[in-house]
């Protein structure tokens, strides 16, 4: 434990002891604002931890980057600036290579299936746990951006070939695949895509249905293509390993189980938000296009190149990349079958 961690922990214990406080307060750093489906899920997590622990554990969420920005989250948590926090894997392609598996362009469009597969892999793989421990991190729970789709102004994407020549805001491996298909990639934040579409700086923007609604991008879109392809899932809660190991067995059990259950709650929230966003787009006159299966298969095939690159990166980090990828694909198949057989857990709860 470094000096910063020791002094932070000692100060917290001193304050709690002098005040006669029995509860354990964990500080969570969140770079985003306190609004939207993910913020709602994070608050649900904090509330559930308090309830399930009988008030023994309190999570104090510091919103809006008050403690650290998104690109500093991993190191800040490891250094003890906060006990726990929200981490985006794409900002750490080497250090978070294990979590980056959830960002790969696989045939995995279902948000709940993706979260469950990612969560099980992160919890059960000894290699992943050891890799994170080397960075003084402990995995707690996962979210997802949900299915990657593409919205356009003045044009449509009906086939993979239609991507060629388009000026596209594309990011991560999904953006790279669009580049392979002939798109002219434009580096742009999703928050700037409204203006980009409105001014013609871009023709199309990679995005997610709930985000289109939240950012009012349907106002500047004529078409929105459901790619039925994959998602960006390397987004979740991590905890400082020293802080985690300093908890009692009972406290760790609450932290872990609630983190696991968060996938069900966020799955419910994001599915409803995406459905509502699609309905809203239709009402605004945006054409909703379903990419045909044979066209989707072309994108999945083009993504194989970037899966191989991830395997190489994982191998370089001392991991067995192909074995992890095969295991992850098996978990996606497992949770897809669970969904097809028993439905979503929130549907069963309402029947």
Phi, psi and omega in degrees: 000128182281175186298319181299317180296317183296317182289323178295314180295317180297319180296317180297317180294323180295314180297316181295320181293316182292332181270356180069031182272128181271332185286157174260123179255124179251129180270126180246125177265126181230123183284337183271170180281167180274063176202156180097171186296320182291320177297322178296320179292322178295318178294323175301316180300311181298317181294320180292322177298317178297315182292314184290335178269003181065031180085004182287331180238130175240134176251120180261104183274125175258104188276167168065028178072025181297328180261321179196154177279168185302321183283354178248005188297310185302309183292326180294320178293316179299326181276355178085015174299326172222159177289328183204170180183176181266130185236136176251115190298326187299338179283349183227067187299334179268305184294327182249033182300326181296318180285335179295348177300332181284351180263358186287147183282068179270172174281080190206067185276344186279122185300312183293316178301315180298316180294317180295318179295316179296315182299316181293319179298314183295329182275329190257343181278116178295324180297318179293316180299319179292321179298318178289321180299325177299338180255012180060041181235151175230126178288138182240314182187166189229154170238192174201154173283348185077188190304135175279123177232185181216128178249143185226158173238128178077007180200174180221153172249105180250339178220165177299326181294336181292345180289330184302133176083350180281144172275111190238133167278104180229139183231159177063199182295329179295317177297321179297322178296319179297324175297321178296331180276002175105006178289149172266102187285136178243125179284116185199139175291150176299333181286343178260358185294329178303306181295322179299316178291319183295323184267351181087006177297327173230154175268325186217155178226127171293136181191195186225141190305311182297328180288324176302317180292314183298325182263007176057031184288342178299337178297336182239022177243143173257331182218155180217116185259123175278111187278337181050048192243292184193194185211168174254108189244005180276066184214114184191192183260130173234155183233147173300127186298321179296319179295319179297313182289343177281351178278161175286166178301319181295319180294318178297323179297319178294314180302314183290312184294321178294323176297320178295317182290340181299331179299322178293316182293315180290326175302316178297314183295313186286327177296315178295319181294320179292318178299317180294324180294318179297316179299320180294320178298317179299318179297330180273003176089011177282130178285125178264120184247133176260116180295127180300153183304318182292333178281321176299320180299329178294321179291317178301316180296319180294334180284345182302326179302322184276340170293318179297323178295321179295317179302317180296318178296317179296318177300320180294339178269009179086015180255165174263088189302312183294322179297318178295318180295319178296319179296319180296317177298322177296323178290325175298317178296320180299312184283337172293317178295320178300315178297315183293328182276315188244357182077182177285146182300327180286337175289319178297326183290337183259354181272000000 
